[in-house]
Amino acid sequence: MRVKICGITNFEDAKFASDSGADALGFVFYEKSPRYITQQKAKEIISMLPPFISKVALFVNETPQKIDEICEFIGADYAQIHFEANKDFYEKLKTKHIKVIRAKSREDVWKYPNEYRIIDAFVEEFGGSGKRVNLEWFECIDKSKIILAGGLNPDNLKEVIDLGFYGVDVSSGVEKEKGKKDLLKVQEFIKIAKR
């Protein structure tokens, strides 16, 4: 199972997560988030990371042009689109991207069935709240292209391990405080996911 550790704000957390086996690291470019990071700081962290780690830049209500500009500047591999965007938006976006579905109901988890996508619990403040998606919504659905997010932590991860998700995405569930990871929780989370 692939693992993304999101809300990275410093090199120590980034390096530890990558050394512990994380497949991807997430950097938040949404100024209202307590995990917000500047472009310059993200660029510095990314420049020091070892190879074969995917760098994902998370955006809320941003233009395709701005997303492309930031991703190129920092060296991101993917843009995580954490808001509803139309077809025209995606046609203009040059950066590889992954859509986030902020699920309010069972119907939402059926969106974009042929694409790899992140499914997170709907919250007004756009993620990092620790709210979980109802696992019953995923019954009878192909989960091989779904990355599950929302309310995951080392204690409840075992519940989703055998359900067939492509990956898991965690932020607040492995934090000591907002924007700072609890290294033992990061290590434990990755270990359980990779078991």
Summary of the structure (lengths in Angstrom):
residues: 195
radius of gyration: 15.5
end to end distance: 8.5
largest distance: 43.8
contacts: 629
relative contact order: 0.19
helix: 33%
strand: 23%
